[in-house]
């Protein structure tokens, strides 16, 4: 079974604040789901998101255009 992280655990993994994670979830930047009022983030999905961020940072031309953002 996949591990589901809380927003706090995701923040610890990314070494950022809990509130930054909450903001990113609400903007749809990090894939997540809710269990009642609690936010959960699949650990595998967070790892994939991290890899995508690394790829985008090092070579933005390799990623498809996301949400109308164009990088040249």
N, C-alpha and C positions, 0 to 999 in steps of 0.2 A: 504494500500500500504506500502511496506517495505521502510524503510529509507535507503538512500544511503549516506555514509559518504565520504567526501573528504579525501585525504591523510593527510591533516592538522588536520581534526577532529579525524581521527583514531589515529594520533600521540598524540593528547591531551588525548584521551581515554586510550591509553596504557602508557601515560606519558613517551614518548620517542621523539626523534627528527623526524621532517618531513623527513629528508634524510634517516633515518633508515627505515621508512615505505617504501619509494621509493625503497631502496635496497632490502627489503624483497619481495616487489611486483615483481621486476624484476627477482629475484631468484625463484619466484613461491612459496614462503613460506606462503604468505597470499593470500587467494582467492580474486580476484578483476576483474574488467572489465573496459573498456575504453569507454568514450563518447567523440568522437573526440580525442583530445590530453589530456583530463582530466581523471585521475584515479578515479574510484569510488569503494568503498568497501561496500557491504551490511552489515548493522549493525548486522543482525542475523548471517551472516557468520563469522564476526569478533568475536562475542560472542562464537560461536561454536569453532572457532580456539583457543580462550583463554581457554575454558574448556579442549580442547585436550592437550594444553600445560601444564595445571595444572595436568591432568591425567598422562601425560608422565613424568613430573617432579617427581611426588610422587610415580609412579609405572610404569616404562618403559616397563615392561613385558606385560602389559595389552593392549598396542597398537600394531597394525600390523606393520610389517617391512615396512618402508616408504622410497622409492627411494634408495633402496639398503643399507640403514643404519642398521646395526645390533647392538643391545644393549643387553648385557648379564648381 
